[in-house]
């Protein structure tokens, strides 16, 4: 899969987890930690792990920058990313 598409998927998963955690924290409060809050944090961490595993150069397999948007060329090997 394209590294730029994986970056968008990672961002969406992280945002979904943060939204779930934020709504849970606002609705139930944080004094007794809600299971929905923990689920939101776990989903966000899952998105980060997904990004670490998939956002790589298809040629040299180096980890690409997780921040930002479209990358056209790999900063390590110079190959054009699709």
C-alpha positions as CSV (number, residue, x, y, z in Angstrom):
1,X,0.0,0.0,0.0
2,X,1.1,3.5,-0.7
3,X,2.9,5.2,2.2
4,X,0.9,8.4,1.8
5,X,-2.4,6.4,2.0
6,X,-1.1,4.6,5.1
7,X,-0.3,8.0,6.6
8,X,-3.9,9.2,6.1
9,X,-5.3,5.9,7.6
10,X,-3.0,6.3,10.6
11,X,-4.1,9.9,11.1
12,X,-7.8,8.8,10.9
13,X,-7.3,6.0,13.4
14,X,-5.5,8.3,15.9
15,X,-8.1,11.0,15.6
16,X,-10.9,8.5,16.1
17,X,-9.3,7.2,19.3
18,X,-8.7,10.7,20.6
19,X,-12.3,11.7,19.8
20,X,-13.7,8.6,21.6
21,X,-11.4,9.3,24.6
22,X,-12.3,13.0,24.7
23,X,-16.0,12.4,24.5
24,X,-15.8,9.7,27.2
25,X,-13.7,12.0,29.4
26,X,-16.2,14.9,28.9
27,X,-19.3,12.8,29.5
28,X,-18.2,10.4,32.3
29,X,-15.4,12.5,33.9
30,X,-11.9,11.2,34.7
31,X,-12.2,10.5,38.4
32,X,-13.1,6.8,37.9
33,X,-11.5,6.1,34.5
34,X,-14.1,5.0,32.1
35,X,-13.5,1.9,30.0
36,X,-14.4,3.9,26.9
37,X,-11.6,6.4,27.7
38,X,-9.1,3.5,27.9
39,X,-10.5,2.1,24.6
40,X,-10.0,5.5,22.9
41,X,-6.4,5.6,24.1
42,X,-5.7,2.0,23.0
43,X,-7.2,2.8,19.5
44,X,-4.9,5.8,19.2
45,X,-1.9,3.8,20.2
46,X,-3.0,1.2,17.6
47,X,-3.0,3.9,15.0
48,X,0.5,4.9,15.9
49,X,1.7,1.3,15.7
50,X,0.0,0.9,12.4
51,X,1.9,3.9,11.1
52,X,5.3,2.6,12.4
53,X,4.7,-0.7,10.6
54,X,3.4,0.6,7.3
55,X,4.8,4.1,6.5
56,X,8.0,2.9,4.9
57,X,9.8,3.4,1.7
58,X,8.9,0.5,-0.7
59,X,12.4,0.5,-2.1
60,X,14.8,0.8,0.9
61,X,12.3,0.0,3.7
62,X,13.4,3.0,5.8
63,X,10.7,4.5,8.1
64,X,9.4,7.6,6.6
65,X,8.4,10.7,8.6
66,X,5.0,10.1,10.3
67,X,4.2,13.8,10.3
68,X,3.2,15.9,7.3
69,X,1.2,15.1,4.3
70,X,2.3,14.0,0.8
71,X,5.9,12.8,0.3
72,X,7.1,12.6,-3.3
73,X,10.6,11.2,-2.8
74,X,12.2,9.1,-0.2
75,X,14.7,11.2,1.8
76,X,17.0,8.2,2.2
77,X,17.3,6.6,-1.2
78,X,15.8,9.3,-3.4
79,X,13.3,7.0,-5.2
80,X,9.9,8.5,-6.2
81,X,7.1,7.3,-3.9
82,X,3.9,6.4,-5.7
